[in-house]
Amino acid sequence: MDTGTPHDDTPALRAHWQATVAAAGASPDRDPAPYADRLLAAWAEPQRRYHTTAHLADVLARIDVLAAHAADPAAVRLGAWFHDAVYRPDRSENEERSAAMAERALPELGVDAARTAEVARLVRLTVTHDPAPGDTNGEVLCDADLGVLAGTPDAYASYVAAVREEYGFVPDEAFRTGRAAVLRQLLDLPRLFRTPYGSAHWEAPARANLTAELEGLSRPRGI
């Protein structure tokens, strides 16, 4: 894993990475800093507007809230670090390439094969956000990733605007149609959140935000 351009505005994320790889059993004689450089450079690529280091920090903060539910919190936190490490809004293989990045990097750091495989599985799970019953690691990562849906109306509006910017190459009508389909799929799910905390605290506001956005997209233009 080659190094990337360091980012001076992310000291807290660097410290988090250091602590996480140590908790995951990385070899003490491997320097994790170049891996942080490469990941943070990836998360700061110019095509990103929502899938940025701010999103990474938010997901990690939500994992802290949910961590007691996970069987392997260190694997879940590593899954968060890698889950959007490769992100091109015009591509469909982002999660697979992100998982492959984890599969290359973590053994180099001395993380064992079982935990590396679990991290890669969790990254691939973010394609569907549909963990199997009893998959507590998957439940925590997916809930933390989707937690943005439960923000305040202003925070949710900022999230929607950032997503639209990432898809700026898509014509407006096509975006509205595609976005509405995504919202309907989410609202049709029996549960958006699988952890007890997510179900209790995030389900209702997320559904209210999704419903309001869908209603806005369904209105005739100009109204």
N, C-alpha and C positions, 0 to 999 in steps of 0.2 A: 504494500500500500504506500504509494508515494505521497510526499507532503504537499500541502497546498499553501495558499497565502494566509498568514495568521490574521485574526480579527481582534483588534485591541478592545472592542466593546463587549466582549463575551467572557470576562474573567470568571463569572459565576458558573457558566457552562463548562469552562475548562476544569474548574475545581470539581464539578459534578462528574465529569467524565473520569477524572483521576480516581475519585472515590468509587465509582461504579465498576470500573475495570478491576480495581483491587478487590471489591466485594465479590466479583465474578470469578476470582481465582487466577487472575493474570499473573504471569511470572514477575517477581519483583526485579529481575534484571532486564526487563524490557521497558523501554521508555514509552509511555502512552502519549506523550505530548505530540509527536508528529501525526498520530492518528487523529487526535483532536483537531489539529490544524487542517487536515484533509477533510474531515467531516464538516467542520465549521465553514470551510471554503465552499463545500458543496451546498450547504444550507443557505449560503449567501449569494448564490448565483443570480445574475440579473433578471432572468425570466420569472423569478419567484416574486409573488406579491402576498400570498397567504402562506404558502409552505416555506416559511422563513425560520430563522433562529428564534423569532418570537413564538411561532407555533411550537417549535421543539420545546422551548422553555415552559410553555403553557401545558403541554402534554406531560412533561416531567413533573410539574407541580401537581397536576391531577393524579398522577400515579402515586405521589406521596400521600394523597388523601385516601387512595384505594389500596395501598400496598399490603395492608394486613389481610386482604382477601386473596392475594396471590400465593401460589405455592413456591414460586421462585422470583422474588422481587428484582433481584439483580438481572435475571434474564429479561424480565419485562422492561426494565429501564434501558438495557442494551437494545431491545427491540424498538423502543421509542427513538433512540439515537439513529438507528439505521432505517426506520420505516419509510422515510421520504428522502433518504440520502441521495438517491437518484430520482430526479423529478423533472420531467419534460411534459408540459400540459398537452402536447400534441402526440404523445406516445402512450401505448397501453401496457408496456412491459416494465414500468417503473418499479413496481414492487419486486418483481423477479430479479431485476438487476440490483436492487437494494439488498435483497437477501443474499445474492451472490457476493456482494461486497462484504457483508458480514462473514460469510463463509471463508473468505480469503483473509480478512483482517484479524478475526478473533484467534484463530490458531497461531498466527504470527505473534500475538501478544501472550500466548501460553494458556488461553482459555480452553478448557477440555472439550472433547468432541461432543459430548452429550449436551452441554450447555450451548455450544455453538449451534448445534442442530435445532435446539429449542428456540434460540433467537431467530434463526432463519425461518423457522415455521411461523413464529409470531409475525414477522414482517410480511410473509406471504398471506397470512390471515387478514391483513388490512385491505386486501382486495375486496373481500365480502363483508367484513365486520360481523361475521356470523360464527362465533365460537360454539363448539359442541357443548352440550350439558356437562358440567363438571370441569370444563377447561378454565380453571380460575385464572391462569396466566393470560389466556386469550381474552377473558372477560374484562380484566383490568386494562389491558392495552387498548382494546376496542372502545371501552367506555371512556377512557382518557382521551382518545383520539376524537371521539364524537362529542365530547363535552362542550365544545364550542357552540354546539347547537342550542345549549341551555343558557347562553349568556343573556345579559340584559338586552332590551330591544336596541339600544344604541350600539352595544358591542356586537350584537348579531348583524346589524346593518353594516358595520365596518367589515365584518367577516364576508358578507355577501358581496360588498363592493370590491374587496381584495380578490375574491374568486373571479369576479367578472373581469378584473384587470388581467389576471393570469390567462384568461381565455379571450383576450382582446382581439385575437386573430379570427374569432368566430363571429359571423354576422349577427346582428342583434336578434332578429326573429328566430334564427336557428338556436341561438343560445337560450332564449326564453322557452322555446319548445323543449329543448333538452333538459334544461334546469327544472322545468315543471314536471317532467317525467321522473327525474331523480327525487324530487320532493314527494310525489305521489307514492313512489316505491318505499320511501322511508316511512311515510305516514301509514302505509298498509301493513307495516311490520307489527306483529303483536306486542313487541317490546323493542324500544331503541337501546335500552341499557340493561345489562345483565347482572351487574353487581348490586347488592342490597342498597348501597349508598347511592349509586347512580339511579336506580329505580325510584328511590324515595325523594331525591333532591333534583334530579335533572330531567326526568321523563316529562313531567307536565310542562315546564317552561320550554323545553325543546319542541314539543308538539305545538305549543302556542306559536312559537316563532316560525316553524315550518308552515303551519296553516296560514299565518298572516302573509308570509312571502308568497305562497301559492295563490292566495286570493289576489295579491297585487299583480302577479304575472297573468292571472286570468282576466283581469279587467281590460276592456278595450283601450288601446293606446290613446293618450291625451285626456284620460279621465282620472 
